[in-house]
Amino acid sequence: MEEKKNQNEIESVTSEEEGAEIAAPSGESAAVLTDSEKPLDKNVRLLSPTRMVLRRFFRSKLSIIGLIMIVALLLFSWLGPLVYTRWGETEVDYSGKTEYTYQLITVGEGEDAYSFYQVVETERQINSLAPLSGDHLLGTDKSGMDVFTRIMYGGRISLSISFIAVFAITFLGIVFGGVAGYFGGWVDNVIMRFCDILSCLPGYPIMLVIGTILDAFDVDSQFRIYYLMLFLTVFSWPGTARLVRGQILSLREQEYMVAADAMGYSTTRKIFKHLIPNVFPQLIVSMTLSLGSMILYEATLSYLNMGVRAPYAAWGTLINIVSEDTNILQNYFNVWGPPGFCIILAVLGFNFVGDGLRDALDPKMKR
């Protein structure tokens, strides 16, 4: 009987210890554990901020579609000419109509002389505006050059110029905006007033003047677009500088900046190691959205014959042919339609990616 009683007491104590996590003793208020106080499951794995952003980004179908568009255009522009090597960027197809003349040739003298006509090739014309075929997948343009090949090389110019210009604009905006937002006072006033002056300048008229100057100095048509985008960068960084300045004005009062001051960090370290990295999410979104606008800007300059000029190709230059001949606009969609479609794909792709990054980097987004 005594052993049985002891066994019952042991089972009672065990059951009380097991039930202690479920219910509190009578007479005491029940303690509710918050999510942070609950013990973590060993099988639960915490995600880093980067993985959380990527997870949110790839949940969006439009973001994935935009990324596929951009990757496809990059592969088409840079790897395409390495695969499709039948025609070069400026190579002309001379397999068009050939004209012949008959030339009278006399051999010998006197009674032994005899004459005959020899067929002579006098002119070999270019294969202008050829239809779609196995030799020319998208036909040829007015100059007899392969349209498909020129679209690939044109993508290299349009995409590379857009990336270079956006990165340069972002760099200048980070430097001037970071300095203005951190120091404030007269430094902020000087930089912001300079930004106001640059923002008031008309873009396209200045590009026209610069294009005329480049023509006067006889700048190579292949590189003139790079000079134009360089000048465009000089006039376009104030928007990014204002964005960086506004973010830094709010971030420099945070607790971690007070701690950085107490640690005696240098000004350069506080700006570029503590403030700028916290502005990067907004900068990434701004850059991706600006890439689409920059492609349209480059296409507009090339269409107005201010950018890349023949025989070199850019997407805007390939569309410019319709302004010279309305017959091409009406009857030869294969010449100007595909480069226009590439511009649409590039702009939509960068806008989709920019929207996806904006949602993924937003800490208020729950899904």
Secondary structure, DSSP 8 states (H G I E B T S, - for coil): -HHHHHHHHHHHHHHHHHHTTTS--TTS------TTTS---TT-----HHHHHHHHHHH-HHHHHHHHHHHHHHHHHHTHHHH--SS-SS-B---S-EEEEEEEEEESSGGG-EEEEEEEEEEE---TT--S-SS-TT-B-TTSBBHHHHHHHHHHHHHHHHHHHHHHHHHHHHHHHHHHHHH-HHHHHHHHHHHHHHHHS-HHHHHHHHHHHHHHTT--TTTHHHHHHHHHHHHHTHHHHHHHHHHHHHHTTSHHHHHHHHHT--HHHIIIIIIHHHHHHHHHHHHHHHHHHHHHHHHHHHHTTSSS-TTS--HHHHHTHHHH-HHHHHH-HHHHHHHHHHHHHHHHHHHHHHHHHHHHT-TT---
